[in-house]
Amino acid sequence: MKKRTVISNLPIKLPFQSTILYSFLLYYFKVDSLYWGVFITLYSILWIVAIIVKWNEEKIDLDDDKKITAAKSKFAERLAQIVRERGAK
């Protein structure tokens, strides 16, 4: 799987809130166990995909004074250029 380049100072985007909200709503309205099974199956798949995507991230720290080696993506090259310009000022 391809590594994604992300900024390390941004918060983690995992589906915590939606999992809690939908499980509370299912419990509150006392839905059948069939709907619980569908919900658990779909959200298990969502969590697995979210963890795999998070695992394959390559983090870049913008506050670090070290030289940033740009990956082969345009996003990483642009970030490195912005950091170099900011350091020159």
Contacts in CASP RR format, 6 or more apart in sequence:
PFRMAT RR
TARGET T0000
AUTHOR 0000-0000-0000
METHOD contacts of the structure
MODEL  1
MKKRTVISNLPIKLPFQSTILYSFLLYYFKVDSLYWGVFITLYSILWIVA
IIVKWNEEKIDLDDDKKITAAKSKFAERLAQIVRERGAK
1 52 0 8 1.000
1 56 0 8 1.000
2 56 0 8 1.000
3 56 0 8 1.000
3 57 0 8 1.000
3 58 0 8 1.000
3 71 0 8 1.000
4 53 0 8 1.000
4 56 0 8 1.000
4 57 0 8 1.000
4 58 0 8 1.000
5 57 0 8 1.000
5 58 0 8 1.000
5 60 0 8 1.000
5 71 0 8 1.000
5 73 0 8 1.000
5 75 0 8 1.000
5 76 0 8 1.000
5 79 0 8 1.000
6 57 0 8 1.000
6 58 0 8 1.000
6 59 0 8 1.000
6 60 0 8 1.000
7 59 0 8 1.000
7 60 0 8 1.000
7 61 0 8 1.000
7 62 0 8 1.000
7 79 0 8 1.000
8 59 0 8 1.000
8 60 0 8 1.000
8 61 0 8 1.000
8 62 0 8 1.000
9 61 0 8 1.000
9 62 0 8 1.000
9 63 0 8 1.000
12 54 0 8 1.000
13 50 0 8 1.000
14 47 0 8 1.000
14 50 0 8 1.000
14 51 0 8 1.000
14 54 0 8 1.000
15 43 0 8 1.000
15 46 0 8 1.000
15 47 0 8 1.000
15 50 0 8 1.000
19 43 0 8 1.000
19 47 0 8 1.000
22 39 0 8 1.000
22 43 0 8 1.000
23 39 0 8 1.000
26 35 0 8 1.000
26 36 0 8 1.000
26 39 0 8 1.000
58 71 0 8 1.000
60 68 0 8 1.000
60 76 0 8 1.000
60 79 0 8 1.000
62 79 0 8 1.000
62 83 0 8 1.000
68 76 0 8 1.000
68 79 0 8 1.000
68 80 0 8 1.000
68 83 0 8 1.000
69 80 0 8 1.000
70 76 0 8 1.000
70 77 0 8 1.000
70 79 0 8 1.000
70 80 0 8 1.000
71 77 0 8 1.000
END
